[in-house]
Amino acid sequence: MEDFPLFSTKDLKLILGADFDRGFLNNIENWQKKGYIIQLRRGFYILGHLKHAIDPMVLASKMYAPSYISLETALSYYGIIPEAVFTATSVTSRETKEFSNDFGKFTFQKIKKEAFGGYETVKNKEFDISFNLALPEKALVDFFYLNRNILDGSREQFEGYRFSEEFRYNRKRLLGFSEYFRNKKVSFLTSNFVKFYVAG
């Protein structure tokens, strides 16, 4: 399993065939107790020795698909907000979900299917695992959408989130991604952000 560090019970059933029985499921429970494997969510596991070696961000899009890392986790990753984020925040076109495991807390916020996009697939070469990560501008617009009821679009409120003024935001991407949502409040918030933070 060294070359296959993330696996599900469905994967094991395909590999083992008839050997995948109640006795084997008991072994899985024992291996969890001994720390050989870690359960990320029901029926989905990772090898135990990777606990302190792998970034939880890498695991998120594998735990609940389709999804991609966005919101505060992506904004922190890009240096758009200064705070360290201890919850792996993602968006999904499915129902909102939350998981907690040995790697921390994972939240998946639902957005409309038409707006699900604006991410790239990044490969973690060390573990040969790929994960989905929002582009910086999409992470911002996702944030505006999911917080539209508490955001007023004022410069003072934006400054309270300490968005970076040095980051080189792409105006075209910001406005384009805001159109995905077809929401007047999201368009308003994005336009104001462009006015305050995008040069030119």
C-alpha positions in Angstrom: 0.0 0.0 0.0 3.0 2.3 0.0 2.1 3.4 -3.5 -1.5 3.7 -2.7 -1.7 5.6 0.6 -5.3 6.6 0.3 -7.9 3.9 -0.1 -11.5 3.0 0.5 -13.3 -0.2 1.5 -14.6 -0.3 -2.1 -11.0 -0.3 -3.4 -10.1 -3.1 -1.0 -13.1 -5.1 -2.1 -12.1 -4.9 -5.7 -8.5 -5.9 -4.9 -9.3 -8.7 -2.5 -12.4 -10.2 -4.0 -13.6 -13.2 -2.0 -11.0 -12.5 0.7 -12.8 -9.3 1.6 -15.0 -10.8 4.4 -16.0 -10.1 8.0 -12.7 -11.3 9.2 -10.9 -8.7 7.0 -13.2 -5.9 8.3 -12.3 -6.9 11.8 -8.6 -6.5 10.8 -9.4 -3.0 9.6 -10.8 -2.1 13.0 -7.7 -3.6 14.7 -5.3 -1.7 12.4 -7.1 1.5 13.3 -6.7 0.9 17.0 -3.0 0.2 16.5 -2.5 3.3 14.3 -1.5 1.5 11.2 -4.3 3.2 9.3 -6.4 6.3 10.0 -10.1 6.7 9.1 -10.7 10.0 7.3 -14.4 9.3 7.0 -16.6 6.2 6.9 -15.0 3.7 4.6 -12.0 5.9 3.6 -8.5 5.5 5.0 -4.9 6.6 4.9 -1.8 4.9 6.1 -1.0 5.9 9.7 2.6 6.9 9.2 1.5 9.8 7.0 -0.2 11.5 9.9 2.4 14.2 10.4 3.8 14.1 6.8 0.9 15.2 4.7 -1.0 18.5 4.5 -4.7 18.1 5.2 -5.4 20.3 2.2 -4.2 17.4 0.0 -6.8 15.1 1.5 -9.9 17.3 1.3 -11.0 16.8 -2.3 -10.5 13.0 -2.0 -12.8 12.9 1.1 -15.9 14.4 -0.5 -16.2 14.8 -4.3 -16.7 16.8 -6.3 -15.1 19.5 -4.3 -12.1 21.9 -4.3 -10.2 23.7 -1.6 -11.4 27.3 -1.4 -12.5 30.1 1.0 -10.2 30.8 4.0 -7.9 27.8 3.4 -7.1 28.9 -0.2 -7.0 32.6 0.7 -4.4 31.8 3.4 -2.5 29.5 1.1 -2.1 32.4 -1.4 -1.3 34.9 1.3 -4.4 36.9 0.6 -5.4 36.8 4.3 -2.7 36.6 6.9 -4.3 34.2 9.4 -3.3 30.6 9.7 -6.4 28.4 9.0 -6.9 25.3 11.0 -10.0 24.0 9.2 -9.7 22.8 5.6 -12.4 24.7 3.9 -13.8 23.6 0.5 -16.8 24.1 -1.7 -18.9 21.4 -3.3 -21.9 21.1 -5.6 -23.3 18.5 -3.2 -24.9 19.0 0.2 -22.9 20.9 2.9 -20.8 18.4 4.9 -18.3 18.5 7.8 -15.9 15.8 8.9 -13.4 15.6 11.8 -10.6 13.1 12.0 -6.9 12.9 13.2 -5.9 15.4 10.5 -8.3 18.1 11.8 -11.7 19.5 10.7 -12.9 19.6 7.1 -15.9 21.6 5.9 -17.5 21.5 2.5 -19.9 24.4 1.7 -22.5 24.0 -1.0 -22.5 26.4 -4.0 -24.8 26.3 -7.0 -23.6 23.8 -9.7 -23.4 26.6 -12.3 -20.7 28.3 -10.1 -18.7 25.1 -9.5 -15.4 25.8 -11.2 -12.4 28.1 -11.3 -10.0 25.6 -9.8 -6.9 23.7 -10.9 -5.8 20.2 -10.1 -2.5 20.3 -8.2 -0.3 17.2 -7.9 1.5 16.5 -4.6 4.6 14.8 -6.0 5.8 13.4 -2.7 2.8 11.2 -2.2 1.5 11.1 -5.9 -1.8 12.5 -4.8 -3.6 15.2 -6.7 -6.1 17.7 -5.2 -8.3 20.5 -6.4 -7.5 24.1 -5.5 -9.4 27.2 -6.3 -7.7 30.0 -8.2 -7.1 33.0 -6.0 -9.9 35.0 -7.5 -12.4 32.2 -7.4 -11.6 31.6 -3.7 -12.4 35.3 -3.1 -15.7 35.2 -5.1 -16.7 31.9 -3.3 -16.1 33.7 0.0 -18.2 36.6 -1.1 -21.1 34.3 -2.2 -21.1 32.3 1.1 -20.8 35.4 3.2 -23.0 37.7 1.1 -25.6 38.1 3.9 -23.0 39.6 6.3 -20.9 41.6 3.9 -21.8 45.1 3.0 -19.1 45.9 0.4 -17.6 48.7 2.3 -13.9 49.3 2.3 -13.9 49.4 6.1 -15.4 45.9 6.3 -13.0 44.5 3.7 -10.1 46.0 5.7 -11.3 44.1 8.7 -10.6 40.8 6.9 -7.1 42.2 6.1 -7.1 41.2 2.5 -3.7 41.7 1.0 -3.2 45.0 -0.9 0.0 43.7 -2.4 -1.4 40.6 -4.1 -1.8 41.0 -7.9 -5.4 40.2 -8.4 -6.7 39.5 -11.9 -9.6 41.9 -12.6 -11.0 39.9 -15.5 -11.0 36.7 -13.5 -12.7 38.3 -10.5 -15.5 39.8 -12.5 -15.8 36.7 -14.7 -16.1 34.4 -11.7 -18.7 36.6 -10.1 -20.9 36.2 -13.1 -21.0 32.4 -12.5 -23.3 33.0 -9.5 -25.8 35.3 -11.3 -26.3 37.0 -8.0 -26.6 40.8 -7.6 -25.0 40.9 -4.2 -22.0 38.8 -5.3 -21.6 41.1 -8.3 -21.8 44.2 -6.1 -19.3 42.8 -3.6 -16.8 41.8 -6.3 -17.1 45.1 -8.1 -16.4 47.0 -4.9 -13.4 44.7 -4.1 -12.0 45.4 -7.6 -12.5 49.2 -7.0 -10.6 49.0 -3.7 -7.9 46.4 -4.3 -7.2 46.1 -8.1 -4.9 48.7 -9.5 -5.8 50.5 -12.7 
